[in-house]
Amino acid sequence: MTTSAATRSTHVRAALVLALAAAASAAACKKEPLGTECDNARTQLYRPTDGKMLAFKLAPQSIYYHYRETHPADTMIIDWDTTRSYYGIACLRFRTTDSVHIDPTGPFQFITSGSNGGTSWRQWHGQTDSIVTYAVWGCAGDGGTYRRNADSTISFTWSNGQQYQYFGPTGVHRLLGDSLIQTTAEESYRADSTHASWRLNWVRAYCGEGR
């Protein structure tokens, strides 16, 4: 999609829950040279699993994203539209011993395919227009280790990458039963003049494992 420089900057800020400056955002998503943490196995959908693993796939229809950026002249509002097409796949894989439950601790893998982009609606200066936003942004890592806590939350320790949005410091990932992970995140900056909220689900599904 071709846009003006100003619109591209807005897209970047909208996509990042961390609300980084446009220049920093551009640096995060540009093509990195080989050997950096951006060059990892995240996009290898059929890469070997680390032992026996269970996969949870991002459910696009569950995505809730609300972004508010307040300026003296106006407030920008951006909301994800789940009725529009979603382009891509994102999955989490966890170690399992019995093929039913994820183990209390072990390795995990993060896998993506496609852009993982969707449509959001932006309200700004009395106008409403559609923009592309992304559920996976920048140089995300490809995995690491996890721990299932007593309160059913899952803690991640990433081995590489740059974790933004719902994988950032405020992200909470809660395992419900053995088939659903609910993820939430809230980010607030500049005395809450910039605020972003994420809500989404991961459901048990095949995601290339076993090949």
TAKA-V475200 format. One record per run of one state. SS is the DSSP state (h for helix, s for strand, l for the rest). FROM is the first residue (numbers start at 1). LEN is the number of residues. If there is no record, write none. Layout:
# TAKA-V475200
<<SS,FROM,LEN> <SS,FROM,LEN>>
This chain:
# TAKA-V475200
<<l,1,4> <h,5,11> <l,16,6> <h,22,8> <l,30,23> <s,53,18> <l,71,4> <s,75,6> <l,81,6> <s,87,9> <l,96,9> <s,105,20> <l,125,2> <s,127,8> <l,135,8> <s,143,6> <l,149,4> <s,153,6> <l,159,6> <h,165,3> <l,168,4> <s,172,5> <l,177,3> <s,180,10> <l,190,4> <s,194,11> <l,205,7>>
